[in-house]
């Protein structure tokens, strides 16, 4: 096992800069997930750790050793690709053990190691098959086995589950989590799916436009996002946002916005609030005139175990409300209101920074029948 650190790492492709001055420390045995929208630089950063791409500037260390100029084959890492990258003419057994063949290890030792890894990944009954005879989930297990058989110090996963259907993704998430628990090896995992990040990671690195927005545990990022981008990216459905104004009122501040929103902000750091955010599960749908935010109920989605109500606030903002039970369909198209508690409100400055929540909530509200 080994730690990984990056110090002032940047990457340019010609005049285009894709990674900007990244500093990051990953502890020995930690499972860290790089997450962010497409094109944010997460796969590029992973390839820099692997040595498949060289950094334009900065330092990469593995286990405390500077590997910035060390080739990928000598870094002690194993890479699992999105596309599986199996040799189509080789059997599963040979695909898993091929790296050991190239290292000159005895055939008997390779066979023993392949059997051990195949049993761990539940593909030992498939060793004589070729990749074309396997399902997507089985191919991904073989790809992981090929990495595992080398006993690397670090596992690197580049969106390994994106080609699988929903059920297989869930199954493989459990397999990868169990693998990490059993091996306790350092793992770095890239995905654009924040649900994968939340369920797998010890810590999540949120990237945007080649920069680290925030690093933290899943709970920290969900409950204490550092800025508007992280708040909107972590959580499904995403956080609801509303542009607001800050006005002085009797020695305090008043946050006002569409839908009759009016929130008293008792403390201020001098930075005006430009936007508020509230998560769907923190909202309650109540009768018109009894909530804190007026809206019109536009649509209801029934997912069986839960329901989503889509409410129009003001002229254009659509807010999502997570409900345990659906309101009557007769309410669609009619005025309603949203209720929420003060601790559920996130405040953001105009530049996206999260501000300290210091607001005062009014009285209780009735739930919408």
Secondary structure as GFF3:
##gff-version 3
##sequence-region A 1 369
A	DSSP	beta_strand	4	13	.	.	.	ID=ss1
A	DSSP	beta_strand	16	26	.	.	.	ID=ss2
A	DSSP	beta_strand	31	35	.	.	.	ID=ss3
A	DSSP	alpha_helix	42	50	.	.	.	ID=ss4
A	DSSP	beta_strand	57	62	.	.	.	ID=ss5
A	DSSP	beta_strand	65	66	.	.	.	ID=ss6
A	DSSP	three_ten_helix	72	74	.	.	.	ID=ss7
A	DSSP	beta_strand	77	80	.	.	.	ID=ss8
A	DSSP	alpha_helix	92	102	.	.	.	ID=ss9
A	DSSP	alpha_helix	107	120	.	.	.	ID=ss10
A	DSSP	three_ten_helix	124	126	.	.	.	ID=ss11
A	DSSP	three_ten_helix	131	133	.	.	.	ID=ss12
A	DSSP	alpha_helix	136	148	.	.	.	ID=ss13
A	DSSP	beta_strand	154	158	.	.	.	ID=ss14
A	DSSP	alpha_helix	166	183	.	.	.	ID=ss15
A	DSSP	beta_strand	186	191	.	.	.	ID=ss16
A	DSSP	alpha_helix	194	200	.	.	.	ID=ss17
A	DSSP	beta_strand	203	208	.	.	.	ID=ss18
A	DSSP	beta_strand	211	216	.	.	.	ID=ss19
A	DSSP	alpha_helix	218	223	.	.	.	ID=ss20
A	DSSP	alpha_helix	228	233	.	.	.	ID=ss21
A	DSSP	beta_strand	240	249	.	.	.	ID=ss22
A	DSSP	beta_strand	252	257	.	.	.	ID=ss23
A	DSSP	three_ten_helix	258	260	.	.	.	ID=ss24
A	DSSP	beta_strand	261	265	.	.	.	ID=ss25
A	DSSP	beta_strand	275	278	.	.	.	ID=ss26
A	DSSP	three_ten_helix	280	282	.	.	.	ID=ss27
A	DSSP	beta_strand	284	287	.	.	.	ID=ss28
A	DSSP	beta_strand	293	302	.	.	.	ID=ss29
A	DSSP	beta_strand	307	313	.	.	.	ID=ss30
A	DSSP	beta_strand	317	323	.	.	.	ID=ss31
A	DSSP	three_ten_helix	329	331	.	.	.	ID=ss32
A	DSSP	beta_strand	335	339	.	.	.	ID=ss33
A	DSSP	three_ten_helix	342	344	.	.	.	ID=ss34
A	DSSP	beta_strand	346	348	.	.	.	ID=ss35
A	DSSP	beta_strand	354	355	.	.	.	ID=ss36
A	DSSP	beta_strand	359	360	.	.	.	ID=ss37
###
